[in-house]
Amino acid sequence: MTPRESYRGERLGDVVAWMGKLLPDVHRELHRVNVLGDVVAIELSIQGTFLGPFETPAGVIQPTGAELDIPTADFWYVRDGKIQEFNCHIGMTAMFAQMGVLPDFASAVTASVAER
């Protein structure tokens, strides 16, 4: 799962499975719903308790029990009454901060200096 992914066909359920593993009590609070022709744009929050492991390229972040309230925007593309595409934009920076995963600016600065 990346901050912005597109889901089509069989992959439409992937985001639900991923969130359900990370936040077993996951729920979505809808703030605004706008319909623009065949596009449904939704501003929402994904909420739940960080009880599942979070896999990263550096290893697994173990759950902390933190309550998460993640800002999110969803775009649903509908044609002939069927979902053709679902794009989910998750506020990953806010999510990481709420999980207690703070950025390692010192390593990023050291790496950028070394690349020069």
Backbone hydrogen bonds, N-H to C=O, Kabsch-Sander energy under -0.5 kcal/mol:
donor,donor_aa,acceptor,acceptor_aa,energy
5,E,88,C,-1.3
7,Y,86,F,-2.4
11,R,8,R,-2.1
12,L,9,G,-1.7
13,G,10,E,-0.8
14,D,11,R,-1.7
15,V,11,R,-0.6
17,A,13,G,-2.1
18,W,14,D,-2.6
19,M,15,V,-2.4
20,G,16,V,-2.5
21,K,17,A,-1.6
22,L,18,W,-2.0
23,L,19,M,-3.6
26,V,23,L,-2.2
27,H,47,Q,-2.4
29,E,45,S,-2.7
30,L,28,R,-0.6
31,H,43,E,-2.9
32,R,43,E,-1.9
34,N,41,A,-2.9
36,L,34,N,-0.6
36,L,39,V,-3.4
39,V,36,L,-1.6
40,V,76,W,-2.8
41,A,34,N,-3.1
41,A,39,V,-0.6
42,I,74,D,-2.8
43,E,32,R,-2.5
44,L,42,I,-0.5
44,L,72,T,-2.5
45,S,29,E,-2.1
46,I,70,I,-2.5
47,Q,27,H,-3.3
47,Q,45,S,-0.6
48,G,68,L,-1.8
50,F,66,A,-3.0
51,L,22,L,-1.3
51,L,49,T,-1.6
52,G,22,L,-2.1
54,F,61,I,-2.4
55,E,53,P,-0.6
56,T,59,G,-1.8
59,G,56,T,-1.2
61,I,54,F,-3.0
62,Q,60,V,-0.6
64,T,50,F,-0.5
65,G,50,F,-2.6
68,L,48,G,-3.6
68,L,66,A,-0.5
70,I,46,I,-3.1
72,T,44,L,-2.6
73,A,89,H,-2.2
74,D,42,I,-2.5
75,F,87,N,-2.5
76,W,40,V,-2.7
77,Y,85,E,-2.9
78,V,38,D,-3.2
78,V,76,W,-0.6
79,R,82,K,-2.6
82,K,79,R,-1.8
84,Q,77,Y,-3.5
85,E,77,Y,-1.4
86,F,7,Y,-1.9
87,N,75,F,-2.8
88,C,5,E,-1.7
88,C,86,F,-0.5
89,H,73,A,-3.0
89,H,87,N,-0.5
90,I,3,P,-2.3
90,I,88,C,-0.7
91,G,71,P,-2.7
92,M,90,I,-2.2
95,M,91,G,-2.3
96,F,92,M,-3.1
97,A,93,T,-2.2
98,Q,94,A,-2.3
99,M,95,M,-1.8
100,G,96,F,-0.7
100,G,97,A,-0.9
101,V,96,F,-2.9
102,L,100,G,-1.0
105,F,103,P,-1.1
108,A,104,D,-1.7
109,V,105,F,-2.7
110,T,106,A,-2.5
111,A,107,S,-2.5
112,S,108,A,-2.2
113,V,109,V,-2.2
114,A,110,T,-2.1
115,E,111,A,-1.3
116,R,113,V,-1.0
